[in-house]
Amino acid sequence: MSGDTPSVQGVATLIVRRMIRATPERLFAAWTDPRQLVQWWGPEGVSCPAAELDLRPGGCYRIANRLPDGRELWISGQFELIEPPHRLVYTWCVESVSAATERVDIRFEARESATEVIVTHERIATEAARTSHERGWAGCLDGLARFAERA
């Protein structure tokens, strides 16, 4: 896993990579099927009680994040690009926290008996937010790996 920090006009970009022993098809389904997503989404201490996905270009999604203190934050956005089973691109906004719209590009690249999942999170407003997203994505990818590899 790595966290690169290219920056454009003061807006940070984060890249997080993880090798997972599963096919791109398996991982794409885990990411886009709400019944599977709620089972693995969230970093350590954060659960996902609900997820809604309208998986089509222009379709919207909402993902609930229950924090350790019991508060719920919803992440929402709109799908821009869907290329099963290799790529998803969507906008990202934490409801009630920020009006800024960030962008997430997920790639699932087959590598022999595994898949490299590459998360590129763009348009991040601050370095502090970038650091928080890096922890979050690392935890999400850990959860995705556990979920996919036990199936």
C-alpha positions in Angstrom: 0.0 0.0 0.0 1.3 3.5 -0.8 0.1 7.0 -0.4 1.4 9.4 -3.1 0.8 13.1 -2.7 0.6 14.8 -6.1 -1.2 18.2 -5.7 -2.9 20.4 -8.2 -3.8 24.0 -7.3 -3.5 23.3 -3.6 -5.9 20.3 -3.8 -4.4 17.0 -2.6 -4.6 13.7 -4.4 -4.2 10.3 -2.6 -3.4 7.0 -4.2 -3.7 3.8 -2.1 -2.9 0.3 -3.5 -3.6 -3.1 -2.1 -3.1 -6.6 -3.5 -6.0 -8.9 -2.7 -6.2 -12.6 -3.5 -9.5 -12.5 -5.5 -10.6 -11.9 -9.0 -11.5 -8.4 -10.3 -15.0 -9.8 -10.8 -15.3 -10.8 -7.1 -14.0 -7.4 -5.9 -16.1 -5.4 -8.3 -19.2 -7.2 -7.1 -18.2 -6.7 -3.4 -17.8 -3.0 -4.1 -21.1 -2.5 -6.1 -23.6 -4.9 -4.4 -25.0 -3.1 -1.3 -25.5 -6.5 0.5 -21.8 -7.2 0.2 -20.6 -3.6 0.7 -22.1 -3.3 4.2 -20.2 -6.4 5.3 -16.7 -5.0 4.7 -16.9 -1.2 4.3 -15.2 1.1 6.8 -11.9 1.3 8.6 -11.3 -0.2 12.1 -14.1 0.8 14.5 -16.4 2.1 11.8 -19.3 -0.1 10.6 -21.6 0.3 7.6 -25.3 -0.1 8.6 -26.7 0.8 5.2 -25.7 1.3 1.6 -27.8 2.4 -1.4 -26.4 2.2 -5.0 -27.9 3.0 -8.3 -25.2 1.5 -10.4 -25.4 3.3 -13.7 -23.6 6.4 -15.1 -25.4 9.3 -13.4 -26.8 7.1 -10.7 -26.4 8.0 -7.1 -25.1 6.2 -4.1 -25.2 6.7 -0.3 -23.1 4.8 2.2 -23.7 5.1 6.0 -20.7 5.1 8.3 -21.3 4.5 12.0 -18.5 5.9 14.0 -17.2 4.5 17.3 -19.1 7.2 19.3 -22.4 6.1 17.6 -22.7 9.1 15.2 -23.5 8.3 11.6 -22.0 10.0 8.6 -23.3 9.5 5.1 -21.0 9.5 2.1 -22.8 10.2 -1.1 -22.2 11.0 -4.7 -22.8 10.1 -8.3 -21.3 7.4 -10.6 -19.4 9.0 -13.5 -17.9 5.8 -15.1 -18.7 2.1 -14.6 -16.5 -0.5 -16.5 -17.2 -3.9 -14.9 -15.2 -5.5 -13.5 -12.2 -3.1 -13.9 -13.1 0.4 -13.0 -15.5 2.7 -11.0 -15.4 6.5 -10.9 -17.7 8.5 -8.7 -18.0 11.8 -6.9 -17.6 11.8 -3.1 -19.1 14.1 -0.5 -19.5 13.6 3.2 -23.0 14.8 3.9 -23.4 17.5 6.6 -19.7 17.9 7.0 -18.5 19.3 3.7 -20.1 20.8 0.6 -16.9 20.0 -1.4 -17.2 17.3 -4.0 -14.2 15.1 -4.3 -13.6 12.3 -6.9 -12.8 8.7 -6.4 -11.4 6.4 -9.1 -11.2 2.6 -8.3 -9.3 0.2 -10.5 -9.3 -3.6 -10.2 -6.2 -4.9 -12.1 -5.6 -8.6 -12.4 -2.1 -9.7 -11.3 -1.7 -13.5 -11.7 -3.7 -15.0 -8.8 -4.6 -11.7 -7.2 -6.0 -8.3 -8.0 -4.4 -5.0 -7.4 -7.0 -2.5 -6.1 -5.9 1.1 -6.8 -7.9 3.9 -5.2 -7.2 7.4 -6.5 -9.0 10.0 -4.4 -8.8 13.5 -5.9 -9.9 17.0 -5.1 -9.2 16.7 -1.4 -9.3 20.1 0.2 -6.6 19.9 2.8 -3.6 17.7 3.8 -5.4 16.9 7.1 -8.3 15.5 5.1 -5.9 13.6 2.9 -4.3 12.0 5.9 -7.8 11.0 7.2 -8.8 9.6 3.9 -5.6 7.6 3.7 -6.4 5.9 7.1 -9.9 5.3 5.9 -9.0 3.8 2.6 -6.3 1.6 4.2 -8.9 0.3 6.6 -11.6 -0.2 3.9 -9.1 -2.2 1.8 -8.2 -4.3 4.8 -11.9 -5.1 5.3 -12.4 -5.8 1.6 -9.4 -8.2 1.6 -10.7 -10.1 4.6 -14.2 -10.3 3.1 -13.1 -11.4 -0.4 -10.4 -13.8 0.8 -12.7 -15.7 3.1 -15.4 -16.2 0.5 
